[in-house]
Amino acid sequence: MEKETEERLTAVEMKLAYMEDFVNQIQGVAVEQAKTIDKLQKEIKMMSEKIREMSNAVEGDIPNRKPPHY
């Protein structure tokens, strides 16, 4: 009975080791995705500001512009 218990314990320890490795891999992926998301959010903010600046510059050159429904 002792040998069977030892084998089962070894199997559980192996599964735990694999699961710990898997969780660490997932954590690494999550960290990389968070970095990518942060970078993309900064780029979107910069692009939005640039578009707003360009739009304001173009609209400033057009006097008495009619609304699109006319």
Predicted model as a PDB file, atoms N, CA, C, CB and O in Angstrom, pLDDT in the B-factor column:
MODEL        1                                                                  
ATOM      1  N   MET A   1       0.819  -1.196   0.000  1.00 69.00           N  
ATOM      2  CA  MET A   1       0.000   0.000   0.000  1.00 69.00           C  
ATOM      3  C   MET A   1       0.863   1.260   0.000  1.00 69.00           C  
ATOM      4  CB  MET A   1      -0.932  -0.002   1.203  1.00 69.00           C  
ATOM      5  O   MET A   1       0.490   2.273  -0.593  1.00 69.00           O  
ATOM      6  N   GLU A   2       1.976   1.198   0.643  1.00 93.00           N  
ATOM      7  CA  GLU A   2       2.861   2.356   0.732  1.00 93.00           C  
ATOM      8  C   GLU A   2       3.404   2.731  -0.636  1.00 93.00           C  
ATOM      9  CB  GLU A   2       4.013   2.078   1.697  1.00 93.00           C  
ATOM     10  O   GLU A   2       3.519   3.914  -0.956  1.00 93.00           O  
ATOM     11  N   LYS A   3       3.741   1.725  -1.456  1.00 91.00           N  
ATOM     12  CA  LYS A   3       4.272   1.983  -2.783  1.00 91.00           C  
ATOM     13  C   LYS A   3       3.214   2.651  -3.668  1.00 91.00           C  
ATOM     14  CB  LYS A   3       4.762   0.676  -3.425  1.00 91.00           C  
ATOM     15  O   LYS A   3       3.527   3.567  -4.428  1.00 91.00           O  
ATOM     16  N   GLU A   4       1.985   2.201  -3.569  1.00 93.00           N  
ATOM     17  CA  GLU A   4       0.895   2.781  -4.337  1.00 93.00           C  
ATOM     18  C   GLU A   4       0.666   4.252  -3.942  1.00 93.00           C  
ATOM     19  CB  GLU A   4      -0.393   1.962  -4.131  1.00 93.00           C  
ATOM     20  O   GLU A   4       0.458   5.106  -4.804  1.00 93.00           O  
ATOM     21  N   THR A   5       0.706   4.526  -2.677  1.00 94.00           N  
ATOM     22  CA  THR A   5       0.549   5.897  -2.188  1.00 94.00           C  
ATOM     23  C   THR A   5       1.683   6.780  -2.678  1.00 94.00           C  
ATOM     24  CB  THR A   5       0.491   5.919  -0.659  1.00 94.00           C  
ATOM     25  O   THR A   5       1.462   7.927  -3.064  1.00 94.00           O  
ATOM     26  N   GLU A   6       2.881   6.253  -2.663  1.00 94.00           N  
ATOM     27  CA  GLU A   6       4.044   7.009  -3.123  1.00 94.00           C  
ATOM     28  C   GLU A   6       3.934   7.309  -4.624  1.00 94.00           C  
ATOM     29  CB  GLU A   6       5.346   6.228  -2.824  1.00 94.00           C  
ATOM     30  O   GLU A   6       4.258   8.410  -5.071  1.00 94.00           O  
ATOM     31  N   GLU A   7       3.474   6.320  -5.392  1.00 95.00           N  
ATOM     32  CA  GLU A   7       3.297   6.527  -6.835  1.00 95.00           C  
ATOM     33  C   GLU A   7       2.233   7.580  -7.119  1.00 95.00           C  
ATOM     34  CB  GLU A   7       2.921   5.209  -7.521  1.00 95.00           C  
ATOM     35  O   GLU A   7       2.399   8.418  -8.004  1.00 95.00           O  
ATOM     36  N   ARG A   8       1.148   7.530  -6.366  1.00 96.00           N  
ATOM     37  CA  ARG A   8       0.077   8.516  -6.549  1.00 96.00           C  
ATOM     38  C   ARG A   8       0.561   9.907  -6.166  1.00 96.00           C  
ATOM     39  CB  ARG A   8      -1.161   8.137  -5.713  1.00 96.00           C  
ATOM     40  O   ARG A   8       0.239  10.886  -6.840  1.00 96.00           O  
ATOM     41  N   LEU A   9       1.323   9.997  -5.102  1.00 96.00           N  
ATOM     42  CA  LEU A   9       1.870  11.282  -4.662  1.00 96.00           C  
ATOM     43  C   LEU A   9       2.834  11.840  -5.711  1.00 96.00           C  
ATOM     44  CB  LEU A   9       2.587  11.128  -3.300  1.00 96.00           C  
ATOM     45  O   LEU A   9       2.832  13.038  -5.991  1.00 96.00           O  
ATOM     46  N   THR A  10       3.640  10.974  -6.276  1.00 96.00           N  
ATOM     47  CA  THR A  10       4.569  11.390  -7.331  1.00 96.00           C  
ATOM     48  C   THR A  10       3.798  11.896  -8.549  1.00 96.00           C  
ATOM     49  CB  THR A  10       5.498  10.218  -7.732  1.00 96.00           C  
ATOM     50  O   THR A  10       4.170  12.906  -9.147  1.00 96.00           O  
ATOM     51  N   ALA A  11       2.739  11.205  -8.910  1.00 97.00           N  
ATOM     52  CA  ALA A  11       1.916  11.625 -10.047  1.00 97.00           C  
ATOM     53  C   ALA A  11       1.283  12.997  -9.786  1.00 97.00           C  
ATOM     54  CB  ALA A  11       0.818  10.578 -10.333  1.00 97.00           C  
ATOM     55  O   ALA A  11       1.244  13.849 -10.673  1.00 97.00           O  
ATOM     56  N   VAL A  12       0.797  13.195  -8.578  1.00 97.00           N  
ATOM     57  CA  VAL A  12       0.197  14.487  -8.220  1.00 97.00           C  
ATOM     58  C   VAL A  12       1.257  15.587  -8.253  1.00 97.00           C  
ATOM     59  CB  VAL A  12      -0.462  14.416  -6.817  1.00 97.00           C  
ATOM     60  O   VAL A  12       0.986  16.688  -8.731  1.00 97.00           O  
ATOM     61  N   GLU A  13       2.446  15.305  -7.756  1.00 97.00           N  
ATOM     62  CA  GLU A  13       3.527  16.294  -7.769  1.00 97.00           C  
ATOM     63  C   GLU A  13       3.920  16.655  -9.204  1.00 97.00           C  
ATOM     64  CB  GLU A  13       4.753  15.758  -7.000  1.00 97.00           C  
ATOM     65  O   GLU A  13       4.212  17.815  -9.496  1.00 97.00           O  
ATOM     66  N   MET A  14       3.927  15.670 -10.091  1.00 97.00           N  
ATOM     67  CA  MET A  14       4.262  15.937 -11.486  1.00 97.00           C  
ATOM     68  C   MET A  14       3.196  16.820 -12.143  1.00 97.00           C  
ATOM     69  CB  MET A  14       4.411  14.615 -12.262  1.00 97.00           C  
ATOM     70  O   MET A  14       3.511  17.763 -12.868  1.00 97.00           O  
ATOM     71  N   LYS A  15       1.935  16.495 -11.872  1.00 98.00           N  
ATOM     72  CA  LYS A  15       0.853  17.309 -12.426  1.00 98.00           C  
ATOM     73  C   LYS A  15       0.930  18.737 -11.894  1.00 98.00           C  
ATOM     74  CB  LYS A  15      -0.516  16.689 -12.091  1.00 98.00           C  
ATOM     75  O   LYS A  15       0.711  19.692 -12.640  1.00 98.00           O  
ATOM     76  N   LEU A  16       1.235  18.882 -10.628  1.00 98.00           N  
ATOM     77  CA  LEU A  16       1.366  20.210 -10.031  1.00 98.00           C  
ATOM     78  C   LEU A  16       2.516  20.984 -10.679  1.00 98.00           C  
ATOM     79  CB  LEU A  16       1.590  20.097  -8.511  1.00 98.00           C  
ATOM     80  O   LEU A  16       2.388  22.180 -10.940  1.00 98.00           O  
ATOM     81  N   ALA A  17       3.611  20.322 -10.934  1.00 97.00           N  
ATOM     82  CA  ALA A  17       4.753  20.977 -11.577  1.00 97.00           C  
ATOM     83  C   ALA A  17       4.383  21.447 -12.981  1.00 97.00           C  
ATOM     84  CB  ALA A  17       5.961  20.024 -11.636  1.00 97.00           C  
ATOM     85  O   ALA A  17       4.740  22.557 -13.376  1.00 97.00           O  
ATOM     86  N   TYR A  18       3.675  20.614 -13.734  1.00 98.00           N  
ATOM     87  CA  TYR A  18       3.235  21.011 -15.067  1.00 98.00           C  
ATOM     88  C   TYR A  18       2.266  22.195 -14.991  1.00 98.00           C  
ATOM     89  CB  TYR A  18       2.571  19.823 -15.786  1.00 98.00           C  
ATOM     90  O   TYR A  18       2.346  23.126 -15.792  1.00 98.00           O  
ATOM     91  N   MET A  19       1.367  22.148 -14.036  1.00 98.00           N  
ATOM     92  CA  MET A  19       0.395  23.234 -13.888  1.00 98.00           C  
ATOM     93  C   MET A  19       1.088  24.541 -13.487  1.00 98.00           C  
ATOM     94  CB  MET A  19      -0.672  22.858 -12.842  1.00 98.00           C  
ATOM     95  O   MET A  19       0.715  25.607 -13.976  1.00 98.00           O  
ATOM     96  N   GLU A  20       2.070  24.473 -12.620  1.00 98.00           N  
ATOM     97  CA  GLU A  20       2.815  25.670 -12.231  1.00 98.00           C  
ATOM     98  C   GLU A  20       3.535  26.271 -13.433  1.00 98.00           C  
ATOM     99  CB  GLU A  20       3.822  25.340 -11.120  1.00 98.00           C  
ATOM    100  O   GLU A  20       3.550  27.489 -13.610  1.00 98.00           O  
ATOM    101  N   ASP A  21       4.126  25.417 -14.250  1.00 98.00           N  
ATOM    102  CA  ASP A  21       4.799  25.894 -15.456  1.00 98.00           C  
ATOM    103  C   ASP A  21       3.791  26.536 -16.407  1.00 98.00           C  
ATOM    104  CB  ASP A  21       5.538  24.736 -16.159  1.00 98.00           C  
ATOM    105  O   ASP A  21       4.065  27.592 -16.978  1.00 98.00           O  
ATOM    106  N   PHE A  22       2.648  25.918 -16.577  1.00 98.00           N  
ATOM    107  CA  PHE A  22       1.610  26.439 -17.450  1.00 98.00           C  
ATOM    108  C   PHE A  22       1.116  27.801 -16.964  1.00 98.00           C  
ATOM    109  CB  PHE A  22       0.447  25.453 -17.536  1.00 98.00           C  
ATOM    110  O   PHE A  22       0.951  28.722 -17.764  1.00 98.00           O  
ATOM    111  N   VAL A  23       0.883  27.932 -15.672  1.00 98.00           N  
ATOM    112  CA  VAL A  23       0.436  29.204 -15.103  1.00 98.00           C  
ATOM    113  C   VAL A  23       1.496  30.289 -15.318  1.00 98.00           C  
ATOM    114  CB  VAL A  23       0.128  29.045 -13.595  1.00 98.00           C  
ATOM    115  O   VAL A  23       1.157  31.430 -15.632  1.00 98.00           O  
ATOM    116  N   ASN A  24       2.759  29.945 -15.153  1.00 98.00           N  
ATOM    117  CA  ASN A  24       3.834  30.908 -15.390  1.00 98.00           C  
ATOM    118  C   ASN A  24       3.871  31.354 -16.853  1.00 98.00           C  
ATOM    119  CB  ASN A  24       5.183  30.302 -14.992  1.00 98.00           C  
ATOM    120  O   ASN A  24       4.100  32.529 -17.140  1.00 98.00           O  
ATOM    121  N   GLN A  25       3.648  30.425 -17.767  1.00 98.00           N  
ATOM    122  CA  GLN A  25       3.604  30.777 -19.186  1.00 98.00           C  
ATOM    123  C   GLN A  25       2.432  31.715 -19.478  1.00 98.00           C  
ATOM    124  CB  GLN A  25       3.498  29.509 -20.050  1.00 98.00           C  
ATOM    125  O   GLN A  25       2.585  32.701 -20.199  1.00 98.00           O  
ATOM    126  N   ILE A  26       1.278  31.407 -18.921  1.00 98.00           N  
ATOM    127  CA  ILE A  26       0.098  32.254 -19.119  1.00 98.00           C  
ATOM    128  C   ILE A  26       0.344  33.642 -18.538  1.00 98.00           C  
ATOM    129  CB  ILE A  26      -1.152  31.613 -18.471  1.00 98.00           C  
ATOM    130  O   ILE A  26      -0.045  34.645 -19.136  1.00 98.00           O  
ATOM    131  N   GLN A  27       0.976  33.701 -17.397  1.00 98.00           N  
ATOM    132  CA  GLN A  27       1.280  34.986 -16.782  1.00 98.00           C  
ATOM    133  C   GLN A  27       2.202  35.806 -17.685  1.00 98.00           C  
ATOM    134  CB  GLN A  27       1.925  34.782 -15.400  1.00 98.00           C  
ATOM    135  O   GLN A  27       2.011  37.013 -17.835  1.00 98.00           O  
ATOM    136  N   GLY A  28       3.192  35.160 -18.281  1.00 98.00           N  
ATOM    137  CA  GLY A  28       4.090  35.854 -19.203  1.00 98.00           C  
ATOM    138  C   GLY A  28       3.348  36.411 -20.406  1.00 98.00           C  
ATOM    139  O   GLY A  28       3.603  37.535 -20.839  1.00 98.00           O  
ATOM    140  N   VAL A  29       2.433  35.623 -20.939  1.00 98.00           N  
ATOM    141  CA  VAL A  29       1.630  36.077 -22.080  1.00 98.00           C  
ATOM    142  C   VAL A  29       0.763  37.262 -21.662  1.00 98.00           C  
ATOM    143  CB  VAL A  29       0.743  34.923 -22.629  1.00 98.00           C  
ATOM    144  O   VAL A  29       0.647  38.239 -22.402  1.00 98.00           O  
ATOM    145  N   ALA A  30       0.160  37.180 -20.488  1.00 98.00           N  
ATOM    146  CA  ALA A  30      -0.696  38.272 -20.011  1.00 98.00           C  
ATOM    147  C   ALA A  30       0.103  39.563 -19.834  1.00 98.00           C  
ATOM    148  CB  ALA A  30      -1.368  37.883 -18.683  1.00 98.00           C  
ATOM    149  O   ALA A  30      -0.384  40.645 -20.162  1.00 98.00           O  
ATOM    150  N   VAL A  31       1.306  39.454 -19.327  1.00 98.00           N  
ATOM    151  CA  VAL A  31       2.156  40.638 -19.145  1.00 98.00           C  
ATOM    152  C   VAL A  31       2.500  41.252 -20.502  1.00 98.00           C  
ATOM    153  CB  VAL A  31       3.455  40.270 -18.375  1.00 98.00           C  
ATOM    154  O   VAL A  31       2.441  42.472 -20.663  1.00 98.00           O  
ATOM    155  N   GLU A  32       2.856  40.423 -21.471  1.00 98.00           N  
ATOM    156  CA  GLU A  32       3.177  40.928 -22.809  1.00 98.00           C  
ATOM    157  C   GLU A  32       1.958  41.585 -23.453  1.00 98.00           C  
ATOM    158  CB  GLU A  32       3.696  39.789 -23.703  1.00 98.00           C  
ATOM    159  O   GLU A  32       2.085  42.626 -24.098  1.00 98.00           O  
ATOM    160  N   GLN A  33       0.788  40.989 -23.283  1.00 98.00           N  
ATOM    161  CA  GLN A  33      -0.427  41.574 -23.843  1.00 98.00           C  
ATOM    162  C   GLN A  33      -0.741  42.912 -23.182  1.00 98.00           C  
ATOM    163  CB  GLN A  33      -1.609  40.612 -23.678  1.00 98.00           C  
ATOM    164  O   GLN A  33      -1.168  43.847 -23.859  1.00 98.00           O  
ATOM    165  N   ALA A  34      -0.538  43.016 -21.891  1.00 98.00           N  
ATOM    166  CA  ALA A  34      -0.770  44.282 -21.190  1.00 98.00           C  
ATOM    167  C   ALA A  34       0.167  45.366 -21.719  1.00 98.00           C  
ATOM    168  CB  ALA A  34      -0.575  44.104 -19.668  1.00 98.00           C  
ATOM    169  O   ALA A  34      -0.248  46.512 -21.895  1.00 98.00           O  
ATOM    170  N   LYS A  35       1.431  45.012 -21.973  1.00 98.00           N  
ATOM    171  CA  LYS A  35       2.376  45.972 -22.533  1.00 98.00           C  
ATOM    172  C   LYS A  35       1.931  46.415 -23.923  1.00 98.00           C  
ATOM    173  CB  LYS A  35       3.787  45.367 -22.591  1.00 98.00           C  
ATOM    174  O   LYS A  35       1.996  47.598 -24.256  1.00 98.00           O  
ATOM    175  N   THR A  36       1.480  45.461 -24.727  1.00 98.00           N  
ATOM    176  CA  THR A  36       1.017  45.778 -26.079  1.00 98.00           C  
ATOM    177  C   THR A  36      -0.208  46.683 -26.033  1.00 98.00           C  
ATOM    178  CB  THR A  36       0.696  44.492 -26.854  1.00 98.00           C  
ATOM    179  O   THR A  36      -0.307  47.637 -26.804  1.00 98.00           O  
ATOM    180  N   ILE A  37      -1.122  46.391 -25.147  1.00 98.00           N  
ATOM    181  CA  ILE A  37      -2.330  47.211 -25.004  1.00 98.00           C  
ATOM    182  C   ILE A  37      -1.968  48.623 -24.592  1.00 98.00           C  
ATOM    183  CB  ILE A  37      -3.292  46.594 -23.979  1.00 98.00           C  
ATOM    184  O   ILE A  37      -2.510  49.580 -25.145  1.00 98.00           O  
ATOM    185  N   ASP A  38      -1.063  48.778 -23.632  1.00 98.00           N  
ATOM    186  CA  ASP A  38      -0.625  50.107 -23.203  1.00 98.00           C  
ATOM    187  C   ASP A  38      -0.010  50.879 -24.365  1.00 98.00           C  
ATOM    188  CB  ASP A  38       0.384  49.994 -22.053  1.00 98.00           C  
ATOM    189  O   ASP A  38      -0.301  52.059 -24.554  1.00 98.00           O  
ATOM    190  N   LYS A  39       0.837  50.214 -25.138  1.00 98.00           N  
ATOM    191  CA  LYS A  39       1.483  50.852 -26.287  1.00 98.00           C  
ATOM    192  C   LYS A  39       0.439  51.297 -27.311  1.00 98.00           C  
ATOM    193  CB  LYS A  39       2.497  49.889 -26.941  1.00 98.00           C  
ATOM    194  O   LYS A  39       0.502  52.417 -27.818  1.00 98.00           O  
ATOM    195  N   LEU A  40      -0.518  50.420 -27.614  1.00 98.00           N  
ATOM    196  CA  LEU A  40      -1.554  50.749 -28.583  1.00 98.00           C  
ATOM    197  C   LEU A  40      -2.441  51.893 -28.105  1.00 98.00           C  
ATOM    198  CB  LEU A  40      -2.401  49.528 -28.871  1.00 98.00           C  
ATOM    199  O   LEU A  40      -2.845  52.739 -28.903  1.00 98.00           O  
ATOM    200  N   GLN A  41      -2.745  51.926 -26.811  1.00 98.00           N  
ATOM    201  CA  GLN A  41      -3.551  53.022 -26.275  1.00 98.00           C  
ATOM    202  C   GLN A  41      -2.819  54.353 -26.408  1.00 98.00           C  
ATOM    203  CB  GLN A  41      -3.904  52.760 -24.805  1.00 98.00           C  
ATOM    204  O   GLN A  41      -3.434  55.370 -26.729  1.00 98.00           O  
ATOM    205  N   LYS A  42      -1.517  54.353 -26.166  1.00 98.00           N  
ATOM    206  CA  LYS A  42      -0.733  55.582 -26.328  1.00 98.00           C  
ATOM    207  C   LYS A  42      -0.724  56.019 -27.785  1.00 98.00           C  
ATOM    208  CB  LYS A  42       0.710  55.379 -25.825  1.00 98.00           C  
ATOM    209  O   LYS A  42      -0.867  57.206 -28.078  1.00 98.00           O  
ATOM    210  N   GLU A  43      -0.558  55.069 -28.698  1.00 98.00           N  
ATOM    211  CA  GLU A  43      -0.559  55.395 -30.119  1.00 98.00           C  
ATOM    212  C   GLU A  43      -1.911  55.945 -30.561  1.00 98.00           C  
ATOM    213  CB  GLU A  43      -0.201  54.163 -30.943  1.00 98.00           C  
ATOM    214  O   GLU A  43      -1.966  56.898 -31.338  1.00 98.00           O  
ATOM    215  N   ILE A  44      -2.996  55.356 -30.077  1.00 98.00           N  
ATOM    216  CA  ILE A  44      -4.335  55.830 -30.423  1.00 98.00           C  
ATOM    217  C   ILE A  44      -4.527  57.260 -29.920  1.00 98.00           C  
ATOM    218  CB  ILE A  44      -5.419  54.896 -29.828  1.00 98.00           C  
ATOM    219  O   ILE A  44      -5.079  58.102 -30.627  1.00 98.00           O  
ATOM    220  N   LYS A  45      -4.076  57.526 -28.713  1.00 97.00           N  
ATOM    221  CA  LYS A  45      -4.204  58.872 -28.154  1.00 97.00           C  
ATOM    222  C   LYS A  45      -3.422  59.871 -29.001  1.00 97.00           C  
ATOM    223  CB  LYS A  45      -3.711  58.906 -26.691  1.00 97.00           C  
ATOM    224  O   LYS A  45      -3.928  60.952 -29.302  1.00 97.00           O  
ATOM    225  N   MET A  46      -2.194  59.523 -29.387  1.00 97.00           N  
ATOM    226  CA  MET A  46      -1.379  60.411 -30.207  1.00 97.00           C  
ATOM    227  C   MET A  46      -2.036  60.649 -31.560  1.00 97.00           C  
ATOM    228  CB  MET A  46       0.026  59.829 -30.395  1.00 97.00           C  
ATOM    229  O   MET A  46      -2.067  61.780 -32.044  1.00 97.00           O  
ATOM    230  N   MET A  47      -2.559  59.597 -32.171  1.00 97.00           N  
ATOM    231  CA  MET A  47      -3.199  59.726 -33.477  1.00 97.00           C  
ATOM    232  C   MET A  47      -4.476  60.569 -33.377  1.00 97.00           C  
ATOM    233  CB  MET A  47      -3.522  58.334 -34.054  1.00 97.00           C  
ATOM    234  O   MET A  47      -4.749  61.375 -34.266  1.00 97.00           O  
ATOM    235  N   SER A  48      -5.245  60.397 -32.329  1.00 96.00           N  
ATOM    236  CA  SER A  48      -6.460  61.187 -32.140  1.00 96.00           C  
ATOM    237  C   SER A  48      -6.126  62.664 -32.007  1.00 96.00           C  
ATOM    238  CB  SER A  48      -7.229  60.706 -30.907  1.00 96.00           C  
ATOM    239  O   SER A  48      -6.796  63.516 -32.590  1.00 96.00           O  
ATOM    240  N   GLU A  49      -5.090  62.959 -31.238  1.00 95.00           N  
ATOM    241  CA  GLU A  49      -4.663  64.354 -31.082  1.00 95.00           C  
ATOM    242  C   GLU A  49      -4.201  64.934 -32.416  1.00 95.00           C  
ATOM    243  CB  GLU A  49      -3.533  64.459 -30.041  1.00 95.00           C  
ATOM    244  O   GLU A  49      -4.527  66.074 -32.750  1.00 95.00           O  
ATOM    245  N   LYS A  50      -3.446  64.153 -33.170  1.00 94.00           N  
ATOM    246  CA  LYS A  50      -2.958  64.614 -34.470  1.00 94.00           C  
ATOM    247  C   LYS A  50      -4.121  64.858 -35.431  1.00 94.00           C  
ATOM    248  CB  LYS A  50      -1.980  63.590 -35.070  1.00 94.00           C  
ATOM    249  O   LYS A  50      -4.129  65.866 -36.138  1.00 94.00           O  
ATOM    250  N   ILE A  51      -5.085  63.968 -35.467  1.00 93.00           N  
ATOM    251  CA  ILE A  51      -6.260  64.138 -36.329  1.00 93.00           C  
ATOM    252  C   ILE A  51      -7.038  65.380 -35.910  1.00 93.00           C  
ATOM    253  CB  ILE A  51      -7.173  62.885 -36.271  1.00 93.00           C  
ATOM    254  O   ILE A  51      -7.487  66.149 -36.760  1.00 93.00           O  
ATOM    255  N   ARG A  52      -7.198  65.579 -34.613  1.00 90.00           N  
ATOM    256  CA  ARG A  52      -7.903  66.756 -34.116  1.00 90.00           C  
ATOM    257  C   ARG A  52      -7.176  68.031 -34.547  1.00 90.00           C  
ATOM    258  CB  ARG A  52      -8.032  66.702 -32.578  1.00 90.00           C  
ATOM    259  O   ARG A  52      -7.812  68.990 -34.983  1.00 90.00           O  
ATOM    260  N   GLU A  53      -5.853  68.045 -34.428  1.00 89.00           N  
ATOM    261  CA  GLU A  53      -5.062  69.203 -34.837  1.00 89.00           C  
ATOM    262  C   GLU A  53      -5.219  69.457 -36.339  1.00 89.00           C  
ATOM    263  CB  GLU A  53      -3.574  68.993 -34.481  1.00 89.00           C  
ATOM    264  O   GLU A  53      -5.415  70.595 -36.766  1.00 89.00           O  
ATOM    265  N   MET A  54      -5.134  68.397 -37.126  1.00 88.00           N  
ATOM    266  CA  MET A  54      -5.266  68.540 -38.575  1.00 88.00           C  
ATOM    267  C   MET A  54      -6.662  69.025 -38.947  1.00 88.00           C  
ATOM    268  CB  MET A  54      -4.967  67.209 -39.275  1.00 88.00           C  
ATOM    269  O   MET A  54      -6.809  69.870 -39.830  1.00 88.00           O  
ATOM    270  N   SER A  55      -7.670  68.505 -38.291  1.00 83.00           N  
ATOM    271  CA  SER A  55      -9.043  68.898 -38.557  1.00 83.00           C  
ATOM    272  C   SER A  55      -9.250  70.365 -38.223  1.00 83.00           C  
ATOM    273  CB  SER A  55     -10.015  68.028 -37.761  1.00 83.00           C  
ATOM    274  O   SER A  55      -9.877  71.094 -38.991  1.00 83.00           O  
ATOM    275  N   ASN A  56      -8.732  70.801 -37.094  1.00 81.00           N  
ATOM    276  CA  ASN A  56      -8.856  72.202 -36.698  1.00 81.00           C  
ATOM    277  C   ASN A  56      -8.130  73.105 -37.678  1.00 81.00           C  
ATOM    278  CB  ASN A  56      -8.309  72.413 -35.286  1.00 81.00           C  
ATOM    279  O   ASN A  56      -8.607  74.196 -37.992  1.00 81.00           O  
ATOM    280  N   ALA A  57      -6.986  72.660 -38.161  1.00 79.00           N  
ATOM    281  CA  ALA A  57      -6.220  73.458 -39.111  1.00 79.00           C  
ATOM    282  C   ALA A  57      -6.971  73.594 -40.432  1.00 79.00           C  
ATOM    283  CB  ALA A  57      -4.840  72.832 -39.345  1.00 79.00           C  
ATOM    284  O   ALA A  57      -6.997  74.676 -41.018  1.00 79.00           O  
ATOM    285  N   VAL A  58      -7.574  72.519 -40.902  1.00 77.00           N  
ATOM    286  CA  VAL A  58      -8.308  72.549 -42.160  1.00 77.00           C  
ATOM    287  C   VAL A  58      -9.586  73.364 -42.019  1.00 77.00           C  
ATOM    288  CB  VAL A  58      -8.635  71.127 -42.624  1.00 77.00           C  
ATOM    289  O   VAL A  58      -9.905  74.160 -42.903  1.00 77.00           O  
ATOM    290  N   GLU A  59     -10.310  73.188 -40.948  1.00 70.00           N  
ATOM    291  CA  GLU A  59     -11.565  73.919 -40.747  1.00 70.00           C  
ATOM    292  C   GLU A  59     -11.306  75.410 -40.577  1.00 70.00           C  
ATOM    293  CB  GLU A  59     -12.315  73.374 -39.525  1.00 70.00           C  
ATOM    294  O   GLU A  59     -12.158  76.228 -40.926  1.00 70.00           O  
ATOM    295  N   GLY A  60     -10.149  75.770 -40.048  1.00 64.00           N  
ATOM    296  CA  GLY A  60      -9.827  77.177 -39.893  1.00 64.00           C  
ATOM    297  C   GLY A  60      -9.635  77.872 -41.219  1.00 64.00           C  
ATOM    298  O   GLY A  60      -9.785  79.092 -41.292  1.00 64.00           O  
ATOM    299  N   ASP A  61      -9.310  77.148 -42.269  1.00 61.00           N  
ATOM    300  CA  ASP A  61      -9.089  77.719 -43.601  1.00 61.00           C  
ATOM    301  C   ASP A  61     -10.376  77.877 -44.402  1.00 61.00           C  
ATOM    302  CB  ASP A  61      -8.123  76.855 -44.374  1.00 61.00           C  
ATOM    303  O   ASP A  61     -10.371  78.545 -45.436  1.00 61.00           O  
ATOM    304  N   ILE A  62     -11.464  77.289 -43.957  1.00 61.00           N  
ATOM    305  CA  ILE A  62     -12.710  77.319 -44.715  1.00 61.00           C  
ATOM    306  C   ILE A  62     -13.670  78.298 -44.031  1.00 61.00           C  
ATOM    307  CB  ILE A  62     -13.343  75.886 -44.822  1.00 61.00           C  
ATOM    308  O   ILE A  62     -14.203  77.981 -42.968  1.00 61.00           O  
ATOM    309  N   PRO A  63     -13.902  79.475 -44.614  1.00 62.00           N  
ATOM    310  CA  PRO A  63     -14.821  80.440 -43.997  1.00 62.00           C  
ATOM    311  C   PRO A  63     -16.275  80.089 -44.300  1.00 62.00           C  
ATOM    312  CB  PRO A  63     -14.511  81.864 -44.489  1.00 62.00           C  
ATOM    313  O   PRO A  63     -16.586  79.614 -45.392  1.00 62.00           O  
ATOM    314  N   ASN A  64     -17.155  80.320 -43.346  1.00 64.00           N  
ATOM    315  CA  ASN A  64     -18.605  80.140 -43.500  1.00 64.00           C  
ATOM    316  C   ASN A  64     -18.969  78.815 -44.167  1.00 64.00           C  
ATOM    317  CB  ASN A  64     -19.184  81.286 -44.307  1.00 64.00           C  
ATOM    318  O   ASN A  64     -19.726  78.783 -45.137  1.00 64.00           O  
ATOM    319  N   ARG A  65     -18.445  77.777 -43.661  1.00 64.00           N  
ATOM    320  CA  ARG A  65     -18.705  76.454 -44.219  1.00 64.00           C  
ATOM    321  C   ARG A  65     -20.155  76.045 -43.928  1.00 64.00           C  
ATOM    322  CB  ARG A  65     -17.712  75.409 -43.637  1.00 64.00           C  
ATOM    323  O   ARG A  65     -20.619  76.164 -42.794  1.00 64.00           O  
ATOM    324  N   LYS A  66     -20.870  75.563 -44.958  1.00 68.00           N  
ATOM    325  CA  LYS A  66     -22.258  75.148 -44.766  1.00 68.00           C  
ATOM    326  C   LYS A  66     -22.287  73.763 -44.121  1.00 68.00           C  
ATOM    327  CB  LYS A  66     -23.031  75.143 -46.119  1.00 68.00           C  
ATOM    328  O   LYS A  66     -21.404  72.942 -44.370  1.00 68.00           O  
ATOM    329  N   PRO A  67     -23.290  73.507 -43.302  1.00 69.00           N  
ATOM    330  CA  PRO A  67     -23.446  72.167 -42.723  1.00 69.00           C  
ATOM    331  C   PRO A  67     -23.695  71.139 -43.822  1.00 69.00           C  
ATOM    332  CB  PRO A  67     -24.605  72.145 -41.698  1.00 69.00           C  
ATOM    333  O   PRO A  67     -24.166  71.505 -44.899  1.00 69.00           O  
ATOM    334  N   PRO A  68     -23.397  69.878 -43.585  1.00 71.00           N  
ATOM    335  CA  PRO A  68     -23.526  68.849 -44.626  1.00 71.00           C  
ATOM    336  C   PRO A  68     -24.962  68.611 -45.101  1.00 71.00           C  
ATOM    337  CB  PRO A  68     -22.963  67.558 -44.118  1.00 71.00           C  
ATOM    338  O   PRO A  68     -25.146  68.027 -46.169  1.00 71.00           O  
ATOM    339  N   HIS A  69     -25.982  69.034 -44.357  1.00 73.00           N  
ATOM    340  CA  HIS A  69     -27.363  68.749 -44.778  1.00 73.00           C  
ATOM    341  C   HIS A  69     -27.889  69.766 -45.784  1.00 73.00           C  
ATOM    342  CB  HIS A  69     -28.279  68.717 -43.567  1.00 73.00           C  
ATOM    343  O   HIS A  69     -29.029  69.632 -46.231  1.00 73.00           O  
ATOM    344  N   TYR A  70     -27.111  70.772 -46.156  1.00 60.00           N  
ATOM    345  CA  TYR A  70     -27.548  71.764 -47.170  1.00 60.00           C  
ATOM    346  C   TYR A  70     -27.113  71.345 -48.536  1.00 60.00           C  
ATOM    347  CB  TYR A  70     -26.994  73.160 -46.861  1.00 60.00           C  
ATOM    348  O   TYR A  70     -27.384  72.044 -49.513  1.00 60.00           O  
TER     349      TYR A  70                                                      
ENDMDL                                                                          
END                                                                             
